[in-house]
């Protein structure tokens, strides 16, 4: 079974922690992770961009001058794309960028992302992470002790004090375990996760 270091909230190692092999010890599937990340980023796109073509822009119903004899280039409308205030060529229109990924592939990608952190020795487990009040300095000291810079911290529940303690630290993000996703796991160099959060992940994915 995969084993990682277990740390207290001062950043001191207090032992080893065994992880479920069916979640944190699977073969890493690069293709599945890529597909899920592409889908996640595509699904974040609003797709609300819009511009008017020459058929939709206001005005330009009359030919600005006669076809021949003026010495100027022939023009059919003052709302053609080459004119100021003219329409846009191939104007973007609202569209849905959503990409669908099978549930099985999403599960494989999540297990692969978690397992890749174990393989790279970038996953650390905390006994507990609870602050009586928001304190950025306390969080900085913890991360320095763990030698963690670009870090994703995963808690079992939404914890406002932990979130506020980390929100001003560059390269650090805190999310509850029910919001965890493949993109965030791969985006951050280290994954710091509490014991309770590990139990919830294993309960869902084991």
ZASESE-445746 format. One line per field, with one value per residue: residue in three letters; y, z, x of N, C-alpha, C, CB in turn. Coordinates in nm, 3 decimals. Last residue first. Glycine has a CB too. Example, Ala and Ser with C-alpha at 12.3 -4.5 7.8 and 13.67 -1.06 7.14 Angstrom:
tornu	c(SER;ALA) .
n_north	c(-0.225;-0.569) .
n_up	c(0.708;0.780) .
n_east	c(1.285;1.319) .
ca_north	c(-0.106;-0.450) .
ca_up	c(0.714;0.780) .
ca_east	c(1.367;1.230) .
c_north	c(0.003;-0.330) .
c_up	c(0.787;0.780) .
c_east	c(1.290;1.320) .
cb_north	c(-0.060;-0.447) .
cb_up	c(0.572;0.905) .
cb_east	c(1.408;1.131) .
This chain:
tornu	c(UNK;UNK;UNK;UNK;UNK;UNK;UNK;UNK;UNK;UNK;UNK;UNK;UNK;UNK;UNK;UNK;UNK;UNK;UNK;UNK;UNK;UNK;UNK;UNK;UNK;UNK;UNK;UNK;UNK;UNK;UNK;UNK;UNK;UNK;UNK;UNK;UNK;UNK;UNK;UNK;UNK;UNK;UNK;UNK;UNK;UNK;UNK;UNK;UNK;UNK;UNK;UNK;UNK;UNK;UNK;UNK;UNK;UNK;UNK;UNK;UNK;UNK;UNK;UNK;UNK;UNK;UNK;UNK;UNK;UNK;UNK;UNK;UNK;UNK;UNK;UNK;UNK;UNK;UNK;UNK;UNK;UNK;UNK;UNK;UNK;UNK;UNK;UNK;UNK;UNK;UNK;UNK;UNK;UNK;UNK;UNK;UNK;UNK;UNK;UNK;UNK;UNK;UNK;UNK;UNK;UNK;UNK;UNK;UNK;UNK;UNK;UNK;UNK;UNK;UNK;UNK;UNK;UNK;UNK;UNK;UNK;UNK;UNK;UNK;UNK;UNK;UNK;UNK;UNK;UNK;UNK;UNK;UNK;UNK;UNK;UNK;UNK;UNK;UNK;UNK;UNK;UNK;UNK;UNK;UNK;UNK;UNK;UNK;UNK;UNK;UNK;UNK;UNK;UNK;UNK;UNK;UNK;UNK;UNK;UNK;UNK;UNK;UNK;UNK;UNK;UNK;UNK;UNK;UNK;UNK;UNK;UNK;UNK;UNK;UNK;UNK;UNK;UNK;UNK;UNK;UNK;UNK;UNK;UNK;UNK;UNK;UNK;UNK;UNK;UNK;UNK;UNK;UNK;UNK;UNK;UNK;UNK;UNK;UNK;UNK;UNK;UNK;UNK;UNK;UNK;UNK) .
n_north	c(0.454;0.700;0.763;0.696;0.836;1.096;1.074;1.027;1.267;1.437;1.349;1.422;1.681;1.751;1.910;1.871;2.081;2.227;2.257;2.134;1.888;1.968;2.126;1.925;1.745;1.878;1.924;1.988;1.828;1.923;2.280;2.445;2.698;2.769;2.962;3.158;3.391;3.438;3.521;3.291;3.159;3.241;3.200;2.914;2.874;2.999;2.849;2.553;2.291;1.981;1.870;2.043;2.077;2.305;2.315;2.528;2.619;2.532;2.360;2.266;2.248;2.486;2.659;2.602;2.696;2.967;3.044;3.006;3.201;3.432;3.452;3.353;3.351;3.140;2.879;2.641;2.316;2.030;1.719;1.564;1.578;1.443;1.523;1.450;1.422;1.201;1.110;0.921;1.092;1.227;1.018;0.957;1.178;1.136;0.883;0.939;1.119;0.954;0.764;0.932;1.017;0.777;0.725;0.933;1.086;1.428;1.683;2.027;2.341;2.577;2.722;3.068;3.381;3.455;3.664;3.730;3.730;4.074;4.310;4.617;4.956;5.163;5.216;4.952;4.690;4.556;4.787;5.005;5.146;4.957;4.929;5.095;5.125;5.391;5.694;5.807;5.822;5.636;5.399;5.370;5.644;5.597;5.426;5.272;5.227;5.112;5.180;5.071;4.853;4.509;4.274;4.227;4.238;4.116;4.197;3.969;3.817;3.573;3.377;3.161;3.097;2.815;2.590;2.384;2.388;2.295;2.035;1.922;1.921;1.748;1.510;1.455;1.425;1.201;1.007;1.007;0.916;0.735;0.551;0.284;0.359;0.437;0.571;0.383;0.132;0.163;0.412;0.480;0.526;0.741;0.777;1.054;1.317;1.601;1.926;2.129;2.188;2.003;1.701;1.455;1.164;1.066;0.766;0.467;0.231;-0.121) .
n_up	c(-0.366;-0.391;-0.146;0.055;-0.016;0.044;0.320;0.407;0.335;0.515;0.754;0.718;0.465;0.237;-0.009;-0.286;-0.491;-0.732;-0.905;-1.124;-1.048;-0.883;-1.055;-1.240;-1.088;-0.777;-0.488;-0.339;-0.118;0.037;0.003;-0.061;-0.093;-0.239;-0.320;-0.465;-0.202;0.045;0.111;0.194;0.431;0.623;0.506;0.524;0.799;0.862;0.717;0.573;0.466;0.550;0.501;0.270;0.096;-0.061;-0.296;-0.351;-0.401;-0.147;0.130;0.353;0.591;0.701;0.532;0.605;0.872;0.835;0.696;0.894;1.075;0.923;0.893;1.063;1.191;1.484;1.538;1.276;1.190;1.069;1.142;1.025;0.673;0.423;0.096;-0.211;-0.370;-0.480;-0.722;-0.642;-0.535;-0.762;-0.907;-0.760;-0.824;-1.101;-1.106;-0.983;-1.179;-1.407;-1.329;-1.304;-1.568;-1.694;-1.585;-1.690;-1.993;-2.061;-2.288;-2.298;-2.396;-2.524;-2.703;-2.807;-2.961;-3.228;-3.408;-3.760;-4.017;-3.996;-3.871;-4.034;-3.969;-3.843;-4.132;-4.378;-4.439;-4.412;-4.489;-4.452;-4.675;-4.975;-5.212;-5.412;-5.607;-5.544;-5.746;-5.979;-6.062;-6.257;-6.123;-5.920;-5.692;-5.331;-5.137;-5.153;-4.842;-4.592;-4.368;-4.039;-3.790;-3.849;-3.974;-4.196;-4.111;-3.768;-3.436;-3.171;-2.856;-2.601;-2.424;-2.324;-2.084;-1.988;-1.837;-2.013;-2.080;-1.843;-1.840;-2.078;-2.022;-1.799;-1.918;-2.101;-1.928;-1.779;-1.984;-2.060;-1.837;-1.573;-1.354;-1.171;-0.819;-0.553;-0.445;-0.476;-0.406;-0.179;0.058;0.254;0.573;0.698;0.963;1.184;1.224;1.126;1.167;1.122;1.303;1.269;1.178;0.913;0.759;0.433;0.283;0.100;-0.072;0.000) .
n_east	c(-1.280;-1.405;-1.538;-1.361;-1.135;-1.227;-1.265;-1.003;-0.883;-1.009;-0.899;-0.630;-0.582;-0.318;-0.144;0.038;0.242;0.195;-0.116;-0.238;-0.334;-0.547;-0.700;-0.789;-0.943;-1.076;-1.280;-1.496;-1.498;-1.288;-1.238;-0.925;-0.687;-0.368;-0.084;0.040;0.076;-0.153;-0.402;-0.537;-0.482;-0.657;-0.903;-0.909;-0.907;-1.151;-1.343;-1.359;-1.554;-1.390;-1.140;-0.921;-0.626;-0.422;-0.173;0.108;0.411;0.556;0.665;0.802;0.680;0.762;0.625;0.363;0.366;0.424;0.193;-0.002;0.078;0.041;-0.235;-0.495;-0.822;-0.843;-0.793;-0.767;-0.685;-0.615;-0.448;-0.250;-0.197;0.009;0.124;0.265;0.482;0.614;0.529;0.340;0.146;0.066;-0.043;-0.271;-0.431;-0.459;-0.584;-0.829;-0.928;-0.941;-1.130;-1.353;-1.383;-1.441;-1.693;-1.845;-1.726;-1.771;-1.856;-1.808;-1.941;-1.963;-2.215;-2.226;-2.291;-2.057;-1.831;-1.846;-1.724;-1.655;-1.884;-1.997;-1.875;-1.757;-1.568;-1.560;-1.516;-1.767;-2.039;-2.194;-2.232;-2.235;-2.100;-1.860;-1.566;-1.338;-1.362;-1.429;-1.687;-1.758;-1.997;-2.195;-2.258;-2.244;-2.365;-2.679;-2.851;-2.832;-2.680;-2.807;-2.669;-2.585;-2.660;-2.511;-2.253;-2.282;-2.189;-2.095;-2.034;-1.975;-2.043;-1.897;-1.772;-1.583;-1.576;-1.562;-1.293;-1.180;-1.290;-1.191;-0.916;-0.919;-1.008;-0.802;-0.579;-0.653;-0.657;-0.383;-0.243;-0.299;-0.103;-0.236;-0.295;-0.286;-0.496;-0.708;-0.630;-0.477;-0.514;-0.220;-0.079;0.162;0.403;0.485;0.511;0.688;0.556;0.380;0.196;0.000;0.188;0.191;0.301;0.410;0.272;0.249;0.045;0.084) .
ca_north	c(0.320;0.646;0.786;0.650;0.690;1.061;1.104;0.927;1.143;1.455;1.336;1.281;1.634;1.707;1.892;1.849;1.992;2.135;2.289;2.272;1.892;1.875;2.188;2.042;1.701;1.840;1.884;2.072;1.806;1.801;2.162;2.405;2.607;2.770;2.869;3.021;3.365;3.376;3.624;3.356;3.126;3.239;3.337;2.983;2.822;3.046;2.991;2.611;2.431;2.068;1.783;2.019;2.020;2.250;2.304;2.420;2.618;2.667;2.364;2.298;2.138;2.362;2.660;2.571;2.556;2.884;3.056;2.926;3.061;3.396;3.421;3.399;3.364;3.266;2.948;2.763;2.402;2.167;1.809;1.506;1.645;1.429;1.522;1.445;1.557;1.241;1.219;0.876;0.996;1.304;1.085;0.861;1.155;1.260;0.900;0.844;1.162;1.073;0.721;0.859;1.117;0.845;0.630;0.927;0.976;1.322;1.577;1.897;2.228;2.508;2.637;2.924;3.296;3.449;3.559;3.778;3.609;3.954;4.228;4.488;4.848;5.129;5.243;5.084;4.781;4.541;4.676;4.913;5.205;4.990;4.895;5.058;5.095;5.248;5.621;5.792;5.913;5.776;5.437;5.265;5.564;5.675;5.559;5.273;5.289;5.056;5.128;5.166;4.950;4.642;4.310;4.213;4.351;4.107;4.204;4.089;3.841;3.678;3.483;3.152;3.147;2.924;2.718;2.407;2.425;2.431;2.127;1.939;1.995;1.887;1.571;1.473;1.530;1.329;1.038;1.043;1.053;0.740;0.686;0.324;0.306;0.352;0.643;0.525;0.143;0.134;0.304;0.520;0.436;0.721;0.747;0.913;1.238;1.465;1.824;2.089;2.268;2.135;1.777;1.572;1.223;1.122;0.903;0.528;0.355;0.000) .
ca_up	c(-0.344;-0.507;-0.275;0.064;-0.026;-0.093;0.234;0.432;0.272;0.372;0.733;0.730;0.602;0.260;0.138;-0.238;-0.377;-0.720;-0.792;-1.136;-1.138;-0.832;-0.941;-1.285;-1.148;-0.919;-0.547;-0.457;-0.214;-0.040;0.073;-0.104;0.002;-0.247;-0.226;-0.505;-0.346;0.017;0.070;0.070;0.314;0.659;0.522;0.395;0.719;0.923;0.686;0.695;0.439;0.544;0.500;0.403;0.090;0.069;-0.281;-0.276;-0.484;-0.201;0.028;0.229;0.497;0.766;0.532;0.468;0.842;0.912;0.632;0.772;1.118;0.968;0.777;1.093;1.071;1.415;1.621;1.339;1.243;1.030;1.156;1.127;0.803;0.500;0.241;-0.132;-0.355;-0.341;-0.724;-0.716;-0.448;-0.653;-0.961;-0.761;-0.684;-1.051;-1.169;-0.921;-1.041;-1.407;-1.362;-1.187;-1.463;-1.725;-1.562;-1.546;-1.920;-2.034;-2.199;-2.343;-2.303;-2.538;-2.587;-2.832;-2.841;-3.176;-3.308;-3.623;-3.935;-4.078;-3.844;-3.968;-4.051;-3.799;-3.989;-4.335;-4.451;-4.309;-4.526;-4.338;-4.579;-4.848;-5.212;-5.279;-5.601;-5.553;-5.620;-5.952;-5.953;-6.295;-6.210;-5.946;-5.811;-5.455;-5.102;-5.213;-4.974;-4.689;-4.488;-4.147;-3.831;-3.803;-3.849;-4.211;-4.192;-3.907;-3.545;-3.252;-2.968;-2.690;-2.442;-2.459;-2.082;-2.083;-1.765;-1.947;-2.181;-1.887;-1.729;-2.060;-2.138;-1.784;-1.812;-2.147;-2.031;-1.712;-1.910;-2.156;-1.885;-1.710;-1.397;-1.283;-0.950;-0.605;-0.451;-0.506;-0.517;-0.306;-0.013;0.168;0.462;0.679;0.825;1.147;1.343;1.090;1.211;1.011;1.312;1.211;1.262;0.981;0.837;0.565;0.279;0.230;-0.074;0.000) .
ca_east	c(-1.222;-1.335;-1.604;-1.498;-1.133;-1.188;-1.378;-1.108;-0.839;-1.034;-1.043;-0.669;-0.604;-0.456;-0.149;-0.099;0.222;0.309;-0.028;-0.190;-0.219;-0.445;-0.633;-0.712;-0.817;-1.085;-1.153;-1.469;-1.605;-1.267;-1.293;-1.058;-0.754;-0.514;-0.148;0.064;0.084;-0.023;-0.307;-0.580;-0.400;-0.515;-0.857;-0.915;-0.796;-1.025;-1.320;-1.304;-1.522;-1.506;-1.258;-0.977;-0.760;-0.458;-0.318;0.042;0.290;0.538;0.560;0.875;0.652;0.804;0.771;0.407;0.333;0.517;0.325;-0.005;0.074;0.177;-0.152;-0.359;-0.739;-0.872;-0.894;-0.717;-0.791;-0.584;-0.563;-0.339;-0.196;-0.116;0.147;0.142;0.430;0.641;0.627;0.460;0.215;0.125;0.076;-0.160;-0.390;-0.401;-0.453;-0.737;-0.908;-0.856;-0.994;-1.303;-1.359;-1.314;-1.583;-1.821;-1.791;-1.673;-1.903;-1.758;-1.940;-1.835;-2.189;-2.222;-2.300;-2.192;-1.856;-1.869;-1.731;-1.646;-1.766;-2.014;-1.928;-1.893;-1.583;-1.600;-1.401;-1.664;-1.953;-2.184;-2.138;-2.296;-2.242;-1.908;-1.709;-1.368;-1.345;-1.286;-1.647;-1.742;-1.885;-2.098;-2.285;-2.229;-2.313;-2.545;-2.839;-2.926;-2.615;-2.776;-2.770;-2.549;-2.726;-2.655;-2.301;-2.235;-2.286;-2.074;-2.124;-1.924;-2.142;-1.953;-1.909;-1.602;-1.569;-1.691;-1.391;-1.149;-1.314;-1.335;-0.966;-0.874;-1.087;-0.939;-0.582;-0.633;-0.780;-0.489;-0.223;-0.353;-0.139;-0.149;-0.332;-0.179;-0.369;-0.727;-0.726;-0.409;-0.581;-0.330;-0.106;0.018;0.366;0.475;0.479;0.648;0.653;0.466;0.318;-0.025;0.095;0.246;0.191;0.437;0.323;0.269;0.124;0.000) .
c_north	c(0.212;0.504;0.705;0.660;0.632;0.909;1.069;0.949;1.036;1.330;1.350;1.260;1.487;1.653;1.866;1.818;1.985;2.034;2.182;2.306;2.030;1.884;2.098;2.104;1.820;1.813;1.842;2.033;1.894;1.778;2.041;2.289;2.575;2.667;2.882;2.917;3.217;3.336;3.569;3.465;3.212;3.219;3.344;3.125;2.894;2.999;3.042;2.756;2.499;2.209;1.864;1.934;1.987;2.204;2.236;2.430;2.500;2.675;2.509;2.296;2.153;2.242;2.532;2.570;2.517;2.735;2.967;2.929;2.969;3.249;3.373;3.357;3.421;3.273;3.080;2.827;2.521;2.255;1.948;1.589;1.574;1.497;1.517;1.432;1.560;1.384;1.269;0.982;0.951;1.213;1.169;0.926;1.062;1.243;1.025;0.860;1.069;1.121;0.839;0.814;1.050;0.950;0.697;0.835;0.974;1.211;1.469;1.792;2.099;2.377;2.558;2.849;3.147;3.361;3.569;3.663;3.644;3.832;4.103;4.415;4.720;5.021;5.227;5.095;4.923;4.640;4.670;4.784;5.119;5.051;4.937;5.030;5.046;5.226;5.474;5.719;5.910;5.869;5.589;5.317;5.473;5.583;5.651;5.413;5.282;5.108;5.072;5.097;5.041;4.746;4.452;4.264;4.343;4.227;4.191;4.083;3.970;3.693;3.592;3.260;3.136;2.968;2.836;2.536;2.460;2.479;2.271;2.041;2.023;1.973;1.718;1.546;1.559;1.444;1.173;1.084;1.098;0.885;0.685;0.459;0.350;0.292;0.558;0.596;0.288;0.151;0.286;0.398;0.479;0.635;0.719;0.897;1.089;1.382;1.685;1.986;2.232;2.234;1.919;1.634;1.335;1.182;0.952;0.667;0.417;0.125) .
c_up	c(-0.409;-0.488;-0.388;-0.070;-0.019;-0.112;0.089;0.343;0.287;0.295;0.585;0.702;0.602;0.402;0.174;-0.089;-0.339;-0.608;-0.775;-1.027;-1.146;-0.916;-0.885;-1.169;-1.186;-0.975;-0.693;-0.530;-0.339;-0.144;-0.020;-0.017;-0.052;-0.150;-0.238;-0.415;-0.372;-0.131;0.040;0.022;0.192;0.537;0.556;0.405;0.584;0.843;0.741;0.667;0.568;0.506;0.485;0.391;0.232;0.064;-0.148;-0.281;-0.438;-0.282;-0.016;0.109;0.366;0.674;0.594;0.458;0.705;0.883;0.703;0.700;0.996;1.010;0.819;0.979;1.105;1.291;1.558;1.420;1.314;1.073;1.113;1.138;0.899;0.636;0.313;0.016;-0.276;-0.314;-0.585;-0.711;-0.512;-0.556;-0.853;-0.811;-0.678;-0.908;-1.116;-0.975;-0.968;-1.265;-1.355;-1.209;-1.338;-1.619;-1.586;-1.513;-1.773;-1.956;-2.186;-2.241;-2.369;-2.458;-2.611;-2.704;-2.878;-3.050;-3.253;-3.526;-3.787;-3.987;-3.934;-3.951;-3.971;-3.886;-3.954;-4.182;-4.406;-4.318;-4.429;-4.376;-4.453;-4.756;-5.085;-5.286;-5.460;-5.539;-5.640;-5.821;-5.928;-6.185;-6.224;-6.020;-5.843;-5.575;-5.221;-5.194;-5.024;-4.830;-4.592;-4.271;-3.944;-3.862;-3.803;-4.089;-4.214;-3.984;-3.682;-3.371;-3.039;-2.812;-2.537;-2.487;-2.219;-2.088;-1.858;-1.866;-2.116;-1.992;-1.770;-1.950;-2.122;-1.899;-1.792;-2.043;-2.076;-1.811;-1.841;-2.085;-1.976;-1.759;-1.545;-1.337;-1.055;-0.741;-0.508;-0.532;-0.558;-0.426;-0.152;0.099;0.387;0.556;0.817;0.999;1.310;1.216;1.176;1.047;1.201;1.236;1.206;1.072;0.924;0.629;0.421;0.213;0.066;0.000) .
c_east	c(-1.310;-1.282;-1.539;-1.570;-1.273;-1.191;-1.350;-1.228;-0.946;-0.993;-1.079;-0.817;-0.648;-0.470;-0.294;-0.092;0.074;0.286;0.079;-0.089;-0.157;-0.318;-0.523;-0.634;-0.729;-0.946;-1.173;-1.342;-1.592;-1.377;-1.287;-1.107;-0.892;-0.570;-0.300;0.001;0.114;-0.019;-0.168;-0.484;-0.429;-0.426;-0.708;-0.860;-0.791;-0.904;-1.188;-1.263;-1.481;-1.460;-1.387;-1.103;-0.806;-0.603;-0.346;-0.110;0.205;0.409;0.541;0.779;0.729;0.785;0.826;0.559;0.387;0.493;0.426;0.130;0.075;0.183;-0.013;-0.267;-0.602;-0.783;-0.936;-0.829;-0.726;-0.701;-0.519;-0.467;-0.291;-0.097;0.013;0.178;0.299;0.595;0.664;0.570;0.345;0.200;0.144;-0.031;-0.269;-0.351;-0.383;-0.595;-0.810;-0.827;-0.898;-1.158;-1.303;-1.281;-1.449;-1.704;-1.752;-1.743;-1.796;-1.801;-1.895;-1.830;-2.062;-2.188;-2.305;-2.194;-1.998;-1.895;-1.750;-1.642;-1.769;-1.882;-1.942;-1.956;-1.731;-1.597;-1.433;-1.547;-1.834;-2.111;-2.126;-2.191;-2.312;-2.057;-1.746;-1.517;-1.380;-1.258;-1.497;-1.696;-1.877;-1.975;-2.168;-2.245;-2.287;-2.485;-2.695;-2.908;-2.708;-2.722;-2.720;-2.645;-2.697;-2.730;-2.452;-2.290;-2.218;-2.168;-2.087;-2.016;-2.095;-2.056;-1.974;-1.748;-1.596;-1.693;-1.525;-1.249;-1.289;-1.365;-1.116;-0.924;-1.048;-1.024;-0.725;-0.641;-0.768;-0.618;-0.336;-0.347;-0.179;-0.197;-0.231;-0.210;-0.255;-0.594;-0.752;-0.501;-0.520;-0.391;-0.232;-0.004;0.216;0.445;0.466;0.627;0.601;0.570;0.416;0.088;0.082;0.140;0.249;0.313;0.343;0.329;0.131;0.087) .
cb_north	c(0.292;0.735;0.934;0.730;0.631;1.117;1.250;0.931;1.094;1.577;1.441;1.229;1.722;1.600;2.019;1.732;2.039;2.213;2.303;2.369;1.846;1.730;2.220;2.147;1.615;1.951;1.769;2.218;1.832;1.681;2.187;2.365;2.671;2.741;2.896;2.997;3.453;3.251;3.730;3.416;2.983;3.129;3.408;2.986;2.668;2.997;3.075;2.528;2.504;2.069;1.699;2.152;1.892;2.355;2.224;2.422;2.609;2.708;2.304;2.196;2.132;2.341;2.783;2.672;2.534;2.911;3.203;2.977;3.034;3.486;3.545;3.342;3.452;3.391;2.972;2.862;2.323;2.179;1.811;1.500;1.793;1.279;1.648;1.326;1.622;1.227;1.334;0.842;0.873;1.381;1.175;0.740;1.096;1.374;0.908;0.699;1.167;1.185;0.656;0.736;1.191;0.911;0.506;0.881;0.842;1.378;1.516;1.898;2.210;2.599;2.542;2.891;3.333;3.394;3.569;3.877;3.524;3.957;4.187;4.403;4.824;5.254;5.387;5.117;4.783;4.403;4.690;4.880;5.347;4.864;4.749;5.169;4.989;5.169;5.682;5.927;5.878;5.825;5.372;5.153;5.653;5.747;5.543;5.232;5.435;5.084;5.024;5.268;5.036;4.676;4.215;4.069;4.354;3.972;4.336;4.101;3.845;3.645;3.545;3.017;3.291;2.883;2.733;2.289;2.311;2.439;2.090;1.804;1.915;1.894;1.494;1.338;1.489;1.332;0.928;0.924;1.065;0.685;0.784;0.216;0.352;0.242;0.690;0.593;0.077;-0.007;0.333;0.623;0.291;0.858;0.626;0.844;1.289;1.399;1.836;2.208;2.250;2.191;1.780;1.676;1.114;1.226;0.997;0.441;0.456;0.001) .
cb_up	c(-0.192;-0.542;-0.310;0.169;0.085;-0.126;0.245;0.579;0.332;0.318;0.816;0.871;0.674;0.157;0.215;-0.318;-0.256;-0.694;-0.662;-1.131;-1.276;-0.832;-0.831;-1.348;-1.273;-1.001;-0.466;-0.415;-0.148;0.053;0.121;-0.254;0.145;-0.392;-0.079;-0.510;-0.411;0.109;0.176;0.090;0.278;0.761;0.630;0.344;0.697;1.067;0.740;0.748;0.374;0.680;0.628;0.475;0.000;0.183;-0.400;-0.131;-0.638;-0.289;0.082;0.206;0.468;0.896;0.607;0.370;0.847;1.063;0.633;0.678;1.204;1.085;0.686;1.229;0.965;1.509;1.763;1.232;1.341;0.875;1.304;1.264;0.788;0.518;0.284;-0.177;-0.492;-0.309;-0.805;-0.863;-0.419;-0.578;-1.081;-0.848;-0.603;-1.058;-1.322;-0.943;-0.966;-1.487;-1.502;-1.158;-1.429;-1.864;-1.652;-1.472;-1.985;-1.954;-2.250;-2.360;-2.244;-2.493;-2.559;-2.943;-2.759;-3.284;-3.193;-3.621;-3.954;-4.170;-3.693;-4.046;-4.171;-3.800;-3.952;-4.389;-4.594;-4.315;-4.675;-4.283;-4.541;-4.783;-5.232;-5.176;-5.707;-5.445;-5.509;-5.949;-5.824;-6.346;-6.348;-6.027;-5.930;-5.459;-5.024;-5.367;-4.969;-4.645;-4.450;-4.099;-3.710;-3.842;-3.743;-4.237;-4.328;-3.973;-3.539;-3.299;-2.920;-2.735;-2.308;-2.481;-2.035;-2.223;-1.699;-1.857;-2.282;-1.943;-1.610;-2.025;-2.269;-1.777;-1.681;-2.180;-2.151;-1.639;-1.807;-2.251;-1.958;-1.716;-1.374;-1.396;-0.989;-0.509;-0.312;-0.393;-0.479;-0.304;-0.025;0.064;0.512;0.664;0.770;1.229;1.407;0.998;1.364;0.955;1.449;1.266;1.411;0.879;0.926;0.556;0.201;0.319;-0.174;0.122) .
cb_east	c(-1.206;-1.223;-1.601;-1.573;-1.047;-1.047;-1.416;-1.151;-0.706;-0.958;-1.118;-0.636;-0.709;-0.497;-0.092;-0.171;0.305;0.439;-0.111;-0.307;-0.260;-0.499;-0.735;-0.804;-0.844;-1.154;-1.089;-1.461;-1.739;-1.259;-1.439;-1.058;-0.762;-0.562;-0.102;0.209;0.193;0.002;-0.298;-0.717;-0.419;-0.489;-0.938;-1.061;-0.811;-1.014;-1.433;-1.183;-1.643;-1.584;-1.264;-1.007;-0.762;-0.436;-0.383;0.088;0.324;0.658;0.426;0.992;0.503;0.726;0.824;0.350;0.180;0.502;0.374;-0.116;-0.052;0.221;-0.140;-0.309;-0.808;-0.847;-0.838;-0.662;-0.885;-0.557;-0.618;-0.267;-0.235;-0.154;0.229;0.052;0.410;0.791;0.572;0.424;0.124;0.017;0.038;-0.194;-0.507;-0.505;-0.467;-0.786;-1.042;-0.921;-0.990;-1.392;-1.490;-1.322;-1.598;-1.947;-1.757;-1.549;-2.036;-1.601;-2.079;-1.722;-2.308;-2.120;-2.425;-2.290;-1.755;-1.987;-1.603;-1.519;-1.759;-2.111;-1.839;-1.981;-1.530;-1.739;-1.353;-1.609;-1.903;-2.323;-2.181;-2.358;-2.260;-1.877;-1.747;-1.292;-1.433;-1.220;-1.720;-1.869;-1.900;-2.163;-2.315;-2.091;-2.185;-2.550;-2.885;-3.065;-2.520;-2.675;-2.813;-2.403;-2.685;-2.691;-2.228;-2.280;-2.363;-1.924;-2.270;-1.780;-2.177;-2.014;-1.911;-1.554;-1.432;-1.723;-1.409;-1.007;-1.226;-1.400;-0.940;-0.720;-1.070;-1.002;-0.497;-0.497;-0.811;-0.517;-0.089;-0.500;-0.020;-0.148;-0.475;-0.152;-0.331;-0.802;-0.856;-0.353;-0.732;-0.283;-0.121;-0.056;0.447;0.368;0.350;0.754;0.679;0.535;0.384;-0.153;0.144;0.296;0.119;0.545;0.226;0.361;0.064;-0.095) .
